[in-house]
Amino acid sequence: MKKTAIDIPLSEVTLKGDLSIPENAIGMVVFPHGSGSSRLSTRNRAVAEYMNQYKIGTFLFDLLTDEEDEIYANRFDIDLLTHRLIEVTKWLMKYKDAKGLPVGYFGASTGAASALRAAAYFEKTIKAVVSRGGRPDMAINELPLVTAPTLLIVGGLDGQVIQMNKFAFENLGAIKEIKIIPGATHLFEEPGKLAEVAELAAAWFKKYFINEAE
């Protein structure tokens, strides 16, 4: 396993990221972090470590600088977050250790909206998308344009977000599934619930990364 802390030089800012690439990796999953979260999120790091066990590389990074994150409105500026994700994805695709690997997105909260909008932008270049307790409804105009197979995961006790995800699901044009995890709240903090998220996500990415390789 190769682990690297990286400064990502973009046109306007430099962002911080953590890249983990297992030996013989079958693909790369980019984690765009949503409102109030960062690459240091214990939940996303746990999901990433699970994926690494299945030879899936992971790239956790911050969509905002520390200073930008202090401005609350930036966390919900989907245009800004999507622009950053597109720039970072282009950078990653040229990075020597990740070049040529299939790419997918794993987004939570507003990070899911930016993931879906970026997936619509890249079309078939993005091979799969997973949303964890996300706000895919905030990408409503782009949902019919998404071609990447998309899995929406929601906690069974997260009532309002379930409705938002069902609404988004109806508007998705790609291969799609929605999984509601019984007994889980928004952050999947209940025992074993985050592990269920990780297992579902890893299986989804593995399926579509391997399909790409065949």
Secondary structure, 3 states (H helix, E strand, C coil): CEEEEEEEECCCCEEEEEEEECCCCCEEEEEECCCCCCCCCHHHHHHHHHHHHCCEEEEEECCCCHHHHCCHHHHHCHHHHHHHHHHHHHHHHHCCCCCCCCEEEEEECHHHHHHHHHHHHHHHHEEEEEEECCCHHHHCCCHHHCCCCEEEEEECCCHHHHHHHHHHHHHCCCCEEEEEECCCCCCCCCCCHHHHHHHHHHHHHHHHHHHHHC
